Amino acid sequence: MYYVDKDLFFPPVSEADEDGILAIGGDLNSERLQLAYKSGIFPWFNEGEPILWWSPDPRMVLFLDELVVSKSMRTILKRNQFKVTFNQNFADVISNCQKIKRDGQTGTWISNEMIDAYCKLNKEGIAKSVEVWQDEILVGGLYGIDLGHVFCGESMFSKVSNASKVAFIVLVNYLKEENYKLLDCQVYNPHLESLGCREIDRDDFMSILKSK
């Protein structure tokens, strides 16, 4: 396993172990994070532990034309019961992603250090958020890294039913209109699969990531 030092360098993603861990250590400064995402790598670690850098194989992605919107979700969207904004309240979105309770999880990987780092990326126009409002209250949203042709989703939250799905669907429709190539969802989970996401070989993901 590669140990990250002060140099801005990551080894080829092909050197990741079978779990997808490529490197350990380093920091979360803006330059390193941008290099990581552009190289198909992302940080994921527990608070108080060294930073782990991942590039899993296979990779969970959504090809934008493959988005699955259920009949019930179409009805919810038509009702306009939610208001959706882009990049209007990034700090509150990532904070809610940190605090929201999730089934099967006792803690969160979104540390205060990560919040500070991604809020800085937001100010630099790299990290972006989608906010979902109901009666002027933030009830759902998501955030990720915008590479211009690929959006790397990081986390989402929902305080009322379907709010995070609304954020996801609205984001995908926007990315499709803007001719993005895909939405990177990193690792498998059944909720993402229900929305049309699927796993592809890391080599295929890297080919798309490197093409502009």
Sequence and secondary structure as in RCSB ss.txt:
>XXXX:A:sequence
MYYVDKDLFFPPVSEADEDGILAIGGDLNSERLQLAYKSGIFPWFNEGEPILWWSPDPRMVLFLDELVVSKSMRT
ILKRNQFKVTFNQNFADVISNCQKIKRDGQTGTWISNEMIDAYCKLNKEGIAKSVEVWQDEILVGGLYGIDLGHV
FCGESMFSKVSNASKVAFIVLVNYLKEENYKLLDCQVYNPHLESLGCREIDRDDFMSILKSK
>XXXX:A:secstr
 EEE SSS    GGG  TTSEEEEE    HHHHHHHHHTT EE   TTS  EEE  SSEEEE GGG    HHHHH
HHHHT SEEEESS HHHHHHHHHHS  TT SS S  HHHHHHHHHHHHTTSEEEEEEEETTEEEEEEEEEE SSE
EEEEEEEESSTTHHHHHHHHHHHHHHHTT  EEEEES  HHHHHTT EEE HHHHHHHHH  
